[in-house]
Amino acid sequence: MEKRLVHEPKLQICDAEFLCWLHDRFYQRLPRVLRALEDPETGDRDEVLPGQLRQQDVRVGRHIPPRYIVLDRFLKRFAQVYAPERHRGHGKLIAAVASHHRLAWIHPFLDRNGRVTRLFTDTYFHAVGLKGYGLWSGSTPYGLPGPSRTSGCAAEK
C-alpha cells in the first residue's frame, strides 16, 4: 500500500474501490482455509470472497452493522467525510481515528474487517504524513496463534 501511495499521490484511500483492494491484497496473502466462516449459532458455512463487499447482513457480537443493501451509501458518505484532503492540521489525526472507528462500525466485508481497518488506518497515517505501525502492532492479539484468530462474525440468514 505504501508503494501505491507513492506511485498514486491522488489515490482516494477512503473510496470503496481502495478499501476492496486492501481487503483483496490482505486475503491474497492468507491460506484459503482462513476464508472459511462458520456461524456459531446455526452452523452455516460461508466463504469470504477477497475484495468483495458483503452480500448479506451480519451481526458482530452485539453490534449490528448497516444492512448490506445500503453499504454503498454508507461507503460513499465515508469517502466524502474522511477524505484526507478535506482535513488540515490536527484535524488529520482526528479524521484518521474517527475514520478507523467508522469503518469498523460499517463492517463492509464479511470477515477480517478489524485487520483491514487497521491496514486502512496505517494507510491513512502514511497519506497524511503521520507514522503508522502496520497491522501487527502491540495493540492487537491477532498476530498470536489460538482462538483470537477465529471469526467474531456470525452471518444472519
C-alpha positions as CSV (number, residue, x, y, z in Angstrom):
1,M,0.0,0.0,0.0
2,E,2.9,2.4,0.7
3,K,4.2,1.8,-2.9
4,R,0.7,2.6,-4.2
5,L,0.6,5.8,-2.2
6,V,4.0,6.8,-3.7
7,H,3.0,6.0,-7.2
8,E,-0.5,7.3,-7.0
9,P,-0.4,10.5,-5.0
10,K,-4.0,11.4,-5.7
11,L,-5.2,7.9,-4.6
12,Q,-8.6,8.1,-2.9
13,I,-7.9,5.9,0.1
14,C,-11.4,6.3,1.6
15,D,-13.2,5.1,-1.6
16,A,-14.8,1.7,-1.6
17,E,-12.6,0.7,-4.5
18,F,-9.5,1.2,-2.5
19,L,-11.0,-0.5,0.6
20,C,-11.9,-3.5,-1.5
21,W,-8.4,-3.5,-3.0
22,L,-6.9,-3.5,0.5
23,H,-9.2,-6.4,1.6
24,D,-8.2,-8.3,-1.5
25,R,-4.5,-7.8,-1.0
26,F,-4.8,-8.9,2.6
27,Y,-6.7,-12.1,1.7
28,Q,-4.4,-13.0,-1.2
29,R,-1.7,-13.5,1.4
30,L,-3.8,-15.8,3.6
31,P,-4.2,-19.5,3.3
32,R,-7.5,-20.4,1.7
33,V,-8.6,-22.2,4.9
34,L,-8.9,-18.8,6.6
35,R,-11.6,-17.8,4.1
36,A,-14.0,-20.3,5.6
37,L,-16.5,-19.0,8.1
38,E,-19.0,-20.9,10.3
39,D,-21.9,-19.2,12.1
40,P,-21.6,-20.3,15.7
41,E,-25.3,-20.2,16.2
42,T,-26.5,-22.0,13.1
43,G,-23.5,-23.9,12.0
44,D,-24.0,-22.5,8.5
45,R,-20.8,-22.2,6.5
46,D,-19.7,-19.5,4.1
47,E,-16.5,-18.3,2.4
48,V,-15.1,-14.8,2.3
49,L,-14.5,-13.5,-1.2
50,P,-11.4,-11.3,-1.2
51,G,-12.1,-7.7,-2.1
52,Q,-15.9,-8.2,-2.2
53,L,-18.3,-6.2,-0.1
54,R,-20.5,-8.4,2.0
55,Q,-23.7,-9.6,0.3
56,Q,-25.6,-10.5,3.5
57,D,-26.4,-8.9,6.8
58,V,-24.2,-9.7,9.7
59,R,-24.0,-9.4,13.5
60,V,-20.7,-8.9,15.3
61,G,-21.3,-9.7,18.9
62,R,-24.0,-7.3,19.9
63,H,-23.2,-4.9,17.1
64,I,-25.5,-5.0,14.0
65,P,-23.8,-3.1,11.2
66,P,-25.7,-1.4,8.4
67,R,-27.6,-3.7,6.1
68,Y,-25.6,-4.9,3.1
69,I,-28.1,-3.3,0.7
70,V,-27.1,0.2,1.9
71,L,-23.4,-0.3,2.2
72,D,-22.8,1.7,-1.0
73,R,-24.5,4.8,0.6
74,F,-22.5,4.4,3.8
75,L,-19.2,4.0,2.0
76,K,-19.9,7.0,-0.3
77,R,-20.6,9.1,2.8
78,F,-17.5,7.7,4.5
79,A,-15.4,8.8,1.5
80,Q,-16.9,12.3,1.5
81,V,-16.4,12.9,5.2
82,Y,-13.0,11.3,5.8
83,A,-11.1,12.0,2.6
84,P,-7.6,13.1,3.9
85,E,-7.6,16.2,1.6
86,R,-10.6,17.6,3.4
87,H,-8.6,17.9,6.7
88,R,-5.9,20.3,7.9
89,G,-3.5,20.3,10.9
90,H,-4.6,18.3,13.9
91,G,-7.8,17.6,12.1
92,K,-5.9,15.0,10.0
93,L,-5.2,12.9,13.2
94,I,-8.8,13.3,14.4
95,A,-10.1,12.2,11.0
96,A,-7.7,9.2,10.9
97,V,-9.0,8.0,14.3
98,A,-12.7,8.8,13.6
99,S,-12.4,7.0,10.2
100,H,-11.0,3.9,11.9
101,H,-14.0,3.7,14.2
102,R,-16.5,4.4,11.5
103,L,-15.1,1.9,9.1
104,A,-15.1,-0.8,11.8
105,W,-18.7,0.2,12.6
106,I,-19.8,-0.1,8.9
107,H,-18.2,-3.5,8.7
108,P,-18.2,-3.6,4.9
109,F,-16.7,-7.1,4.5
110,L,-17.9,-10.5,5.6
111,D,-14.9,-11.0,7.7
112,R,-11.4,-9.7,8.7
113,N,-12.8,-6.1,9.0
114,G,-10.7,-5.3,12.1
115,R,-7.5,-6.3,10.3
116,V,-8.4,-4.4,7.1
117,T,-9.4,-1.4,9.2
118,R,-6.0,-1.4,10.9
119,L,-4.4,-1.6,7.5
120,F,-6.6,1.3,6.3
121,T,-5.7,3.4,9.3
122,D,-2.0,2.7,8.7
123,T,-2.5,3.8,5.1
124,Y,-4.3,6.9,6.3
125,F,-1.4,7.8,8.6
126,H,1.0,7.5,5.7
127,A,-1.3,9.5,3.4
128,V,-1.4,12.5,5.8
129,G,2.3,12.3,6.8
130,L,1.9,10.5,10.2
131,K,3.9,7.4,11.1
132,G,1.8,4.2,11.4
133,Y,2.9,0.9,12.8
134,G,1.2,-1.6,10.5
135,L,-1.2,-4.4,11.1
136,W,0.7,-6.5,13.7
137,S,1.2,-3.9,16.3
138,G,1.4,-4.5,20.1
139,S,-2.2,-3.3,20.4
140,T,-3.7,-6.4,18.8
141,P,-3.6,-10.0,19.8
142,Y,-4.2,-11.2,16.2
143,G,-0.6,-11.9,15.5
144,L,-0.8,-14.7,18.0
145,P,-1.9,-18.3,17.4
146,G,-5.1,-19.5,19.1
147,P,-8.7,-18.7,19.5
148,S,-8.3,-14.9,18.9
149,R,-7.8,-15.8,15.2
150,T,-11.3,-17.1,14.8
151,S,-14.1,-15.0,13.3
152,G,-16.3,-13.0,15.6
153,C,-18.8,-12.5,12.8
154,A,-22.0,-14.5,12.7
155,A,-24.0,-14.2,9.5
156,E,-27.7,-13.6,9.8
157,K,-29.6,-15.6,7.2
